[in-house]
Amino acid sequence: MMNAKSHEPIRETILRVLGDIVPNAETQAINPNISFHDQLELDSIDFLRFMMNLEKELNVTIFDFDYPKLSTLKGCEHYLMERVAMAA
């Protein structure tokens, strides 16, 4: 059960940061398997801001060559959980 607990704050952070970048996004309705771009019309500039804000919020480094792994909510969670664990 502990895994689900550590998992939750990261999802909340992702959705909060996403909501700041795309204010009209219905973040609770996001399909975790479909790209943010396809669901939210997120352009490359917004995506870059999203990555930079996640780095700041979670105090991790996201390498630009890893950006494709973070194109979905599921991908973001998976990647960021690993990065946060490594940074701990």
C-alpha positions as CSV (number, residue, x, y, z in Angstrom):
1,M,0.0,0.0,0.0
2,M,2.9,2.3,0.7
3,N,3.6,2.5,-3.1
4,A,0.2,4.1,-3.8
5,K,0.8,6.7,-1.1
6,S,4.2,7.8,-2.4
7,H,2.6,7.8,-5.9
8,E,-0.2,10.3,-5.0
9,P,1.7,13.5,-4.2
10,I,3.6,13.2,-7.5
11,R,0.3,12.9,-9.5
12,E,-1.1,15.9,-7.6
13,T,2.0,18.0,-8.3
14,I,1.9,17.1,-12.0
15,L,-1.8,18.0,-12.3
16,R,-1.4,21.2,-10.3
17,V,1.6,22.3,-12.4
18,L,-0.3,21.4,-15.6
19,G,-3.3,23.4,-14.4
20,D,-1.0,26.4,-14.0
21,I,0.2,26.1,-17.5
22,V,-3.2,25.3,-19.1
23,P,-5.7,27.1,-16.8
24,N,-8.8,25.8,-18.6
25,A,-7.6,22.2,-18.5
26,E,-9.9,19.7,-16.7
27,T,-7.0,18.0,-15.1
28,Q,-9.1,15.5,-13.2
29,A,-10.5,14.2,-16.5
30,I,-7.1,13.5,-18.1
31,N,-6.6,10.0,-19.5
32,P,-3.2,8.9,-18.2
33,N,-2.4,7.0,-21.4
34,I,-3.1,9.7,-24.0
35,S,-0.5,12.5,-24.6
36,F,-1.1,15.9,-23.0
37,H,-0.7,17.4,-26.4
38,D,-3.6,15.4,-27.8
39,Q,-5.9,16.1,-24.8
40,L,-5.0,19.7,-24.0
41,E,-3.6,21.3,-27.1
42,L,-0.3,21.7,-25.2
43,D,2.2,23.3,-27.6
44,S,6.0,22.9,-27.4
45,I,6.5,26.1,-25.4
46,D,3.8,25.1,-22.9
47,F,5.4,21.7,-22.6
48,L,8.8,23.2,-22.0
49,R,7.3,25.4,-19.2
50,F,5.6,22.4,-17.8
51,M,8.9,20.5,-17.7
52,M,10.7,23.4,-16.1
53,N,8.0,23.9,-13.5
54,L,8.0,20.2,-12.6
55,E,11.8,20.4,-12.1
56,K,11.4,23.3,-9.7
57,E,8.5,21.8,-7.8
58,L,10.0,18.3,-7.4
59,N,13.7,19.4,-7.2
60,V,14.7,17.0,-9.9
61,T,16.5,17.3,-13.3
62,I,14.5,16.3,-16.4
63,F,16.8,15.7,-19.3
64,D,15.5,17.1,-22.7
65,F,16.1,13.7,-24.4
66,D,13.7,12.2,-21.8
67,Y,10.9,14.6,-22.7
68,P,9.1,12.1,-24.9
69,K,8.8,9.8,-21.9
70,L,6.8,12.6,-20.1
71,S,4.2,13.2,-22.8
72,T,1.5,11.4,-20.9
73,L,0.4,11.5,-17.2
74,K,1.4,7.8,-16.8
75,G,4.8,8.5,-18.3
76,C,5.3,11.6,-16.1
77,E,4.4,9.7,-13.0
78,H,6.7,6.8,-13.8
79,Y,9.6,9.0,-14.8
80,L,9.3,11.4,-11.9
81,M,8.9,8.7,-9.3
82,E,12.2,7.3,-10.4
83,R,13.9,10.7,-10.4
84,V,12.5,11.7,-7.0
85,A,13.6,8.3,-5.6
86,M,17.1,8.8,-7.0
87,A,17.3,12.4,-5.6
88,A,16.2,11.3,-2.1
